[in-house]
């Protein structure tokens, strides 16, 4: 198994799918389904401003009876995104994920 974030990305690829906070949650869920992924970076003017995941949808839209065609990504996304550096080890990342209770770690922009 790879030892650093850089090594993982060299094996996995570096495609990062993103969406705007002004898009609907329905558009985000469709993009995640089309790309077979569980999260999207939320970008504004090329800057990371949040992350939206299937879990955000399930907990903040579906379970609350909200309508995804009217709900905006910006209304349910996580704004405090935990990012990692390319030279961080897998062990460091796993510790961050456990401590911060997150499942997705984008690279530091």
N, C-alpha and C positions, 0 to 999 in steps of 0.2 A: 504494500500500500504506500501511496505517496506520503512524503513527510511534511510538505509545506503546501500552502494554498497555491502557490505558483505551480508546483508539480501536479496538483489535482487539476488545475485549469489546463495545463499542457496536455493532459490525458483526455479530459472531458470536453474541452473546447471553451471558448470564451464568449459565446453568444449570450447577450443579456437582453431580455425582452422588457419593454417599458410601456408606460401609459401616462397620460396627463391626469392630474387631479380633477380636471373639469369633465373628463369622460364619465360615462355611466358605469355603474357596477356591472350591468348586463354586458357592456362592451369588454370589460376586464375579464369577466368569467368566460366569455366566448373566446377571447384571445388565449387565455390559459388553456382552455379545452383544445383549441386548434393547435397549439404548440406542445401540448401534453406536459404542461408545467404546473407548479402549484403556487407560484408567486410572480409578481411583477414589480420592478422598480418603478417608482412614481417620480417622473422628472418634470421640472419646470425650467425652461430656458437652459436645458442641458445640465441642470443641477439636481442631485438627488434630494427630494423633499419628503419621501416616505416610501413605504412598501405596502402592498396589498396582497393578501394571501387567501387561499380558499377558506382558511379558518376565520379570517375577518368577515368574509361573506356569510359563512354559516352562523356565526355568533351575532353579527351586527345587522344583518339583513334578514336572512331566512327565519331565524328563531324569534326575531322581534316582529315578524309579520310585515316587514317593509317591502316595497316593490323595487326590484333591482333596475327596471328601466327608468325610474325617476330618481333613484339614489345615486349621488355622485361619489366617485372614488375618494375625493377629498373629505367626504363626510365620514368614512369608515377606515381609512388607511391609518397605519401606524406612522406617526411623525418622528418618533425617537428611534431611528434606525441604528442598530448596532452594526458597525462595519469592521472589517479586518484588513490587515496588510498582506501583501503577497508573500512576505517572508515568514509569516506566522505558521507555527506547526499545527498539524492536525490535532494534537493533544491540547494545545492552547485554544483552538477553535471549539473543541468539544467542551472544554471547561467553561468557555464563554456562553455556549449554548445552554448548558445546564444551569449556570448561575443566573443568566438573564432570562431563561425560559423562552428561548426563541429557536425556531427551526431553520431559519434562513439567515445567512451572513453575506451580504454583498461586500465587495471589495471597497476599500476607502477610495472615494473619488479623487 
